[in-house]
């Protein structure tokens, strides 16, 4: 019995996100090869049967394209509430500018769903407090994941807080060499965020919206 397209779409996208995304260019090339042939059904060696091949072929063509969507992915973690307050402000600011935001609290996030969100996003903003001058350990994992999956991100930034000092920006930058992104000005504050820090977050939201608009992202 065939599964309906709506039931398999997210599972298929998750498989692509977690396994195939690093090979996006090769997948895209092979999708075009497949499209040149008349196909009545796709029956893979594992996974669902596709009685309407255009459904999954079109999905893969979208996922592997070089054009992202008007979306921000925001993986974060907060220890004492400062970074979380900054994240809440950025989410509201970006959303009010017409950009879709997917936030993931790394304390309990489904990493597979984070991978799915990375398929289409144009921007990643990482939220982290400083732990022994570097980012929180959970952020190392999220940044490593993004670096390995090599999504079609165009922009990246960091928000967060620290106590006596930090090298969070340098550490995170070193974790994502595979991401060919433009770095937007990070917003990092000492202790609890103040009005000036929230203003800087608003400026970051402006930059994100402007960058997405310049690329005509939808």
C-alpha positions in Angstrom: 0.0 0.0 0.0 1.3 3.4 -1.0 1.8 6.1 1.7 0.3 9.5 0.9 2.6 12.2 -0.1 1.8 14.4 2.9 2.8 11.6 5.3 6.2 11.0 3.6 7.3 14.5 2.8 8.8 15.4 6.2 10.4 12.0 6.5 11.9 12.3 3.0 13.1 15.8 3.8 14.7 14.7 7.1 16.5 11.9 5.2 17.8 14.4 2.7 18.8 16.9 5.5 20.7 14.4 7.6 22.3 12.2 4.9 22.2 13.7 1.5 22.6 17.5 2.0 26.4 17.5 2.0 26.2 16.0 -1.6 23.7 18.6 -2.8 25.4 19.3 -6.1 25.7 15.7 -7.0 22.1 15.0 -6.1 20.9 18.0 -8.1 22.8 16.7 -11.2 21.4 13.2 -10.8 17.8 14.6 -10.4 18.2 16.2 -13.8 19.3 12.9 -15.3 16.3 11.2 -13.8 14.0 13.9 -15.0 15.0 13.2 -18.6 13.4 9.8 -18.6 9.7 8.8 -18.5 9.1 7.3 -15.1 5.9 5.9 -13.9 7.0 4.9 -10.4 10.0 5.2 -8.1 10.5 2.2 -5.9 13.8 2.6 -3.9 15.6 -0.3 -2.2 14.4 1.1 1.1 11.8 3.8 2.0 8.4 4.4 0.5 7.2 3.8 -3.1 6.4 6.9 -5.0 3.5 6.3 -7.5 3.7 9.9 -8.5 7.4 10.5 -9.2 7.0 14.3 -9.9 6.2 14.8 -6.2 9.5 13.6 -4.8 11.6 14.8 -7.8 10.2 18.3 -7.5 10.9 18.2 -3.7 14.5 17.2 -4.3 14.9 19.8 -7.0 13.7 22.5 -4.5 15.9 21.2 -1.6 19.0 21.0 -3.8 18.6 24.4 -5.4 21.1 27.2 -4.7 18.4 29.6 -3.6 17.4 29.6 0.0 14.2 30.9 1.5 13.4 33.9 3.5 14.2 32.0 6.7 16.4 32.2 9.8 17.5 29.3 11.9 18.4 30.1 15.4 19.9 27.3 17.5 20.7 28.6 21.0 21.2 27.7 24.6 21.1 29.9 27.7 22.4 29.2 31.2 21.1 32.2 33.3 18.5 33.8 31.0 20.6 36.5 29.4 21.1 34.8 26.1 17.5 33.6 26.1 16.3 37.2 26.5 18.4 38.2 23.5 17.0 35.3 21.5 13.4 36.2 22.3 14.0 39.8 21.2 15.7 38.8 18.0 12.9 36.3 17.1 10.3 39.0 17.6 12.4 41.6 15.7 13.1 39.4 12.7 9.5 38.1 12.5 8.2 41.7 12.6 10.3 42.4 9.5 8.6 39.6 7.5 11.3 36.9 8.0 10.4 33.4 9.2 12.4 32.2 12.2 12.9 28.7 13.4 14.4 28.6 16.9 15.9 25.5 18.6 16.7 25.4 22.3 19.7 23.1 22.2 18.9 21.9 25.8 16.2 19.7 24.3 16.0 20.2 20.6 15.4 17.5 18.0 18.7 17.7 16.0 17.0 16.1 13.1 14.5 18.9 12.9 17.3 21.4 13.1 18.8 19.7 10.1 15.5 20.0 8.3 15.3 23.7 9.0 18.8 24.2 7.6 17.8 22.8 4.2 16.0 26.1 3.3 17.4 28.8 5.6 19.3 31.8 4.3 20.7 32.8 7.7 21.9 31.1 10.8 22.2 33.0 14.1 23.8 31.1 16.9 22.9 32.1 20.5 25.3 31.1 23.3 26.7 32.2 26.6 30.4 32.0 27.2 31.7 29.0 29.0 35.4 29.3 29.8 35.7 32.0 27.2 34.3 29.8 24.4 30.7 29.0 23.4 28.6 26.5 25.3 29.4 22.9 24.5 26.0 22.3 23.0 26.8 25.0 20.4 29.9 23.2 19.4 27.7 20.3 18.3 25.2 22.5 16.5 27.9 24.4 14.7 29.7 21.1 13.8 26.4 19.7 12.4 25.9 22.8 10.2 29.5 22.6 9.0 29.2 18.9 8.1 25.8 19.2 6.3 26.9 22.2 4.2 23.5 23.8 3.7 22.9 26.7 1.3 23.2 29.4 4.0 24.2 32.8 2.8 24.6 34.7 6.2 25.6 33.9 9.8 25.8 35.7 13.1 26.2 35.2 16.8 24.3 36.6 19.8 25.0 35.9 23.4 26.5 37.0 26.7 29.6 36.5 28.8 31.0 37.2 32.2 34.6 38.3 32.3 35.8 37.7 28.8 35.2 35.5 25.7 36.4 34.3 22.3 33.1 32.9 21.2 33.1 34.5 17.8 36.6 33.2 17.0 35.7 29.7 18.2 32.4 29.5 16.3 34.0 30.8 13.1 36.7 28.1 13.4 33.9 25.5 13.6 32.2 26.4 10.3 34.8 26.6 7.6 32.6 24.8 5.1 29.9 27.4 5.3 30.5 30.0 2.6 28.6 32.7 4.5 28.8 36.5 5.0 29.2 37.2 8.7 26.8 39.8 10.0 27.8 41.9 13.0 27.5 39.7 16.2 25.7 41.1 19.3 27.5 40.0 22.5 27.0 41.6 25.8 28.5 41.4 29.3 26.0 40.1 31.8 22.3 40.9 31.3 21.4 42.6 28.0 20.7 46.4 28.3 18.7 48.7 26.1 21.8 49.3 24.0 22.1 45.6 23.4 18.5 45.2 22.4 19.0 48.1 20.0 22.0 46.3 18.5 19.7 43.2 18.0 17.2 45.4 16.2 20.0 46.6 13.9 21.0 42.9 13.3 17.3 42.1 12.4 17.3 45.1 10.0 20.5 43.7 8.3 19.1 40.2 8.0 15.8 41.5 6.5 17.8 43.8 4.1 20.1 41.0 3.0 17.2 38.7 2.3 15.3 41.4 0.4 18.4 42.1 -1.7 18.4 38.5 -2.8 14.6 38.5 -3.4 14.1 35.6 -1.1 10.6 34.3 -0.4 
